[in-house]
Amino acid sequence: MIRHLKTARIRQGATSDPAVTATVEALLREVLEGGDAAVRRLMIRFDGLDRASYRLEDDEIRACIGGLTRQERIDLDFAQAQVRRFAEAQRATLADLEIETLPGIVLGHRNIPVANVGCYVPGGRYPLLASAHMTVLTAKVAGCRRVITCAPPFRGEVAARIVAAQALAGADEIYVLGGVQAIAAMGHGTETIRPVDMLAGPGNVYVAEAKRLLFGKVGIDLFAGPTETLVIADATSDGEMVATDLLGQAEHGVNSPAVLITDSETLARDSLAEIDRLLRILPTAAVAGRAWEDFGEVIFCDTRDEMVAEADRIASEHVQVMTADPDQFLERLTNYGALFLGPRTNVAFGDKVIGTNHTLPTLRAARYTGGLWVGKFLKTCTYQRILTDEAAALIGSYGSRLCHMEGFAGHSEQANLRVRRYGRRNVGYARAADPV
């Protein structure tokens, strides 16, 4: 039997806020119609930054890289090496294909990189330089020719560490632009910013809505919502670790769900007590505490089957498994953004350094999609080739009759022409007017 020892006061919804949508629509239209002048106006209004050009010059980028301490550079290089290594391994799994399905009939596909990609790196409450690794570097490993980046200023200045991370990841153009105006500039283009074909990267609710509204005109990585974390733990775990890992993700925002699923009521009670203790000392307690109060849950299950079913129902962005047998959940779970198996790993490692991508599905989208990876920046495009007259006539005879069944006379005639041109009398095809 499933019981809630703590229930969320507010349920996350996947629908857009009409007020946010209206605001974002107006801002997108302003940039579409006003170009660079509108971008400048909005940057002054929202970020208090006035520049003749929001694209950083080479000397500015070099200064950001040069401003890193020795240890900061070592740490950035280490993190990017892990992301690059895993992305390259993923890319290696995506082979082009060519197969002769019948004598003389060749089918294939090629994995073609998206030509122009725009990456957004958030810089509000937390300057998320790790998002530069996850977007820019992954796109470059995929083979994208032009990868541009936008990140807002931090406290009124160019976010130097973010810029350094973007440059080290291989960004071709770096802009100090934030919010909807950044997404609009990349998606619509301006007089000085060539538009992109795809947008990637996380952001606040306005950035997410801007990407959603531009989807179709450009591609996007995925629809993003607030950070989510789910911990699955049994009696082999302890309350301190569970509480730390829940609150460590709840600090992302006041609307970040944090959920514990357990089959140990003792662990559940200990975790609740530890959460209360940590919220008295955690520097980000104001944010994490509100998120926990409004969106936190503790779910008690009698069996492993119930734990698996609840986890798949929730379909969380991040799922930590701290049980005696974490591989059981690896084998059985189907709905999650990323799994973190065993007490030695945690979501923070995935967010910053371990090498997997931290841009992941939220709002139960893990039911139908995975997160950002090198394959998202590739288009798998098919091609066909017929090598012999006999093969053209054979496919044409079947194609003609199938088109005729659907009432497509023109389609049927495309097939018939090939049969007449390349076939022999004994192939046997149906003209558009022939009965089947």
N, C-alpha and C positions, 0 to 999 in steps of 0.2 A: 504494500500500500504506500502511496506517495503522500507525504504531508509537508506543508510549508511551515517551517519554524520562523521564518521571516518572509513577508510578502512585500513586493514592490508597491509603493504608494501610487506610482505613475507607470503606465505601460507605454513603451516606445511604439510609435506609429511610423509607417513608411510613407505616409502621405505628406505632401508639401504644405507648408503654412501659406495660405493665400496672400498674406501681407508680405512675406518674404518674396514670394514669386513676383508680386507686383513691383516691389522695389527693384529686384534684380532685372526684370524685364525693362524697366525704365533706364537703368544704368547701362545695360547692353545696347539699347537703342541709342543712348547718348553717345557712346563710343563709336557705334556703327556710323552714325551721322556726322559726328564731330571729329573723329580721328585723333591725331596727336594732341590737338588743342583740348579735346574733351578728356583725354587721359591725364594731361597735366592738371586740368581743373580739378579732377577727382582725386588725384594724388595730393594736391594741396589741401583739399577739403578733408580727406579721410586720414592722411598720414602726415600732413604738415611738411611735405618735402617738395621743394620747387627746384627743378633742374631744367636746363635747356634740352638735354637728352637724358632719358632714363636708362639708356644702354651704357653699361660701364666700359670705360676705356681700358686698354691693356695695362696701362700703368696703375690704374686703380685696382685691377684684379691682382697684379703682381704684389701690390702693397698689402692686400688682404692675405695673400699666401705668406708673404714675408712677415706679417704680424703674428703669425702663429708661434707659440713657444715650441721648443724642440719636442717636448712630450706631446703637445697637441698634434703636431705633424705626424709623429710616430703613430699615435692612436688613430688619426684619420686614415693614414695609409694602411694600417692593419685592418680597420673595418672595411675599407673599400676593397682590399685584397680578398677578404672573405666573400663579399657580395659578388665580386667579379668571378671568383673561382666557381661559385655555385651557378651563376648565370651562364658561364661558359660550358659547364657540364650539362645544363639544361639545353643550351643551344645545340650541343652535340647530339642530343636525342632526336632532333627534328631534321630528319633526312629528307632530301628531295626524292621523288618516286617516279619510276617509269616501268610500266609492265605491258607486255603484249598479251591482252586478254583473250584474243582469238587470232588465228593466223592473219597477219597483215593489219591488225588493229592495235594501235599503241595508245595507251592512256598514261597520264602522269600528272604530277603536281610539283610546283616549286614553292618554296617558302621565301617570300619576298619582303624585305623590311619596309615598313612605312617610311616614306621619304622625309617628312617634316614632322617633328614631334615638339610639343610645348610642355614643359614640366613646371609644375607649381610647387614651391617649397614654403610651407607656412612659417610665419615668424611672429605670431601674436604673443600670447602668454609665454609660450615656449618656442624659441627659434629651432625648428626641427631640421637641423643640418643633415640628419640621417636620411631624410627624404630625398636629398640630392643623390646619395648612393643608390637608393632604391629605384629612382626614376631615370636620372640621366645616365648612370653607369649601365643600367640594364638595357636601356635603349641603344646605347653605343655598342654593347656586346651583340645585340640583335643585328646591328649593321645599319641603323638609321643614319642617313647622311647628314642631316641637320637637326641638331637637338638644341633648343633654346630654353632658357630658364627664367623664371620670375620669382622673386621673393620680396616681401615688403621690407621696408626699413625697420630696424629694431631700436626703439627709443629715439626715433628721429634721425638715426644715422644708418648708413649702409651696414647691413648685417654681415660683418667681415668674415666670421667663421662659416656662415652659409655660403658666401661667395667663394671662399677658399675651397669648400667641399664641392661646389658646383664645378669650379675650374679643374680641380684635380680629377673629378669624375669624367671630364671630357666635354663639357658644355661648349657649344660653338658660339653662342651669343648669351650674354648674361645681362638681365635687366633688373633694376631695383624698382619693382612694381608689385603692388599687393592688391588683394581683394578682387572684386568683380571686374574692376578696370583692367587688371592683369589678364584675367581669363578672356575678357572681351577683346583686348588688344591682340592676344595670340590667336583667338578663334576667328575674329572678323578681319584682323589685320588693320594697319593704319598706313599713313604715308611713309613711315620709316620702319615699320615692323611687318615683314612678310608673313602672311597667315600660315598656320600649321595645318596638318592633316589630322592630328590626334592630340588630345590633351590628357595629361596624366598627373597624378599627385593628389594628396589629401588637402583639406582646407576646412574653414568654418562653414556654417550653414549657408552663407551667401555664396561662397565659392562653389560649394557642392551644387547649389541650385543653378548657378551660372553654367556649370558643366552640363547639368541635366538639360537645360534649355537649349544649349548649343549642340547637343547630341543629335546627329543626323547631318548637320552641316559639317561637323567634324566627328571623328571617333573619340571615345573616352575610354579610360582604363576600366572604371566601374563606378557605380553610384555609391557614394560614401556617406555614412552617418556617423554618429558618435562612437568612440572606442568602446568595445565590449570585451569583457573577460568572463570566462567560466572556469572554475576549478572543480575537478572531480577528484575526491580524496576519500580514503578509508582510514581505518584505525592505525595504519602504519605511518600516517602523517601526523603533524602536530599543529596546534592552533596558531602558534606564532608564524609559521611559514604560510599557512593558508591566509591568515589575516594580512600579512605583509604583501602577498601576491595579489590579493583582491584590491587593497587600497592603493597599491603601486600603480594599478591601471585606472582606478576610479579618479585619481588626481588629474587625468586628462581633461575632464570637464564635468560640470554639475549634472550633465545628462548621460553620463557613462555608466551603463549597467555592469554590475559585478555580482556574480552568482556562484554559490557553492552547492554542489550536489554531493551528498555523502550517504553512506549506509551505516555511519557511526554517530549515534546521537551524542555521545561524549565528545567527539571531535567537533560536532556542530556547536555545542555549548561552549567549548573551549575557544573556538574561533570567534564566536560572538563576543566573548569576554576580552579576547586579544584585540579585536577591532576597537572596542571601547577604549582600551588602554592606549593603543597607538594613535587614536584620534586626539588624545590629549597632548601628544608630543610631536606629531608629524607636521613639518613646516607647511605642507600643502593641505592641512586638515580642513580648512574652510571649504575647499573645492571637493576633496575626497569625501568629507563627512556628509555634505549635502547630497552628493551622488549616491552614497550608500543609503542614506535615509530614504531618498525618493525611488531609487532604482535597484537597491540591493535585495538579494533573495538568498534564503537558505532552504534547500529542498532535501528532505530526508526520504530515502528509498529503502525498501526492505531487501531488494535483490539487485544483482548486476544487470539483469535484463531491464529493470525499471530505470537504472542509472543511464544505460545506453539510450533507451527510448526518450528520456527527458532531455538528454544532451542533444540528440538529433532533433527533437522538437524545438529547442531553443536556437539551434544553429548559430552558435556564437562565433564572433570574429576570431577570438583567441580561446583555445581550450588547453588548460594545463591538467595533466593526469598525474596525480601523486597517489598511486595505489601500489599494492604488492605485485600486481601483474599489469603494468601499463600497456604492454603489447596486446593484451586482450582488447583494449579500447582502440588501439591502432587498427586492429583487424576488423572491428565491428562498427565503429563510428563512420558515418557517411556525410554528415552535415557539419562542416566546420571550415573556418578560414585557414587556420594553422594549428597544428598540434605540438604541444611541448610535453615530452614524455619523461617522467621521473622527477624527483625533487632537485636534481642537480641543474636542471634547466629552468627557464622561466620566460615570460613574455618580454621582459626588458631586454634579454639577450637577443631575441628575435627582432625587437624594435630597433636595436642599435648596432649589433656587431656580429652576430653568429653567421650571417650570410644568406639566410632566406629573406624573402621580401616582406616588408611590413605593411604594404598597401593591400588590404584584405577586405573581403565582403562583410558588410554589416546589415543590420535590419533584416536578418534571416535570409539574405541573398545567398548565403552559403548552401542553401538547398539546391541552387542551380548553377553556381559559378564558383571558381576558385579565385585566388588573388592575382595581383600583378606579377608577371613573370616574363621572361624573355619572349615567350611565345605570343604574348599580347601585342608585341610590337612587330609581329610578322603576319603577313597575309598568305594563307595557303591557297594558291591559285592553280586551277586545273588546266590541262591542255589535252588535245586529242589529235591523232594523226592516223590516216589510213594509207597503207603502203601499196596495196594491190587493187586492181580492178575487181577481182573476185570479192574482196572484202567490202568494197564500196557497194557492190550490187547486193551482197548478202544483208548488210545492215540496212540498205535502202529498201529492200523488200519488206522487212519487218517494220521499219519506220513508217513506210507508206501506209500499211494496214493499221498501225496504231494511231497515226494521225487521222486517218479516215474515221476510226471509231469515235474520236473526239470531235469530229466535224471541222477539222482544220484543213481545208482544201489547199491552201497555199503551202502549209507545212508538208502536206502529202506530196505536192508537186515538186518540192525541193528534193524529196527522196526519189520520186519517180524519175526525175531528170538524171540523177546519178545511175539509176538502174538502166535507163535507156542508153546513156552514154557509155557506161562501163560494163553492163551485164550481158549475159547470153540469154537466149529465149527460154532456156529451161530453168532460169532462176525463179521466175514466177512472181510477179508483183501485182498489186492492186492499184489501178488508176483511181483517181479521186471519185470518179463516177461509178466505179465497179461496186457491186454488193460484196460484203464480207462473207 
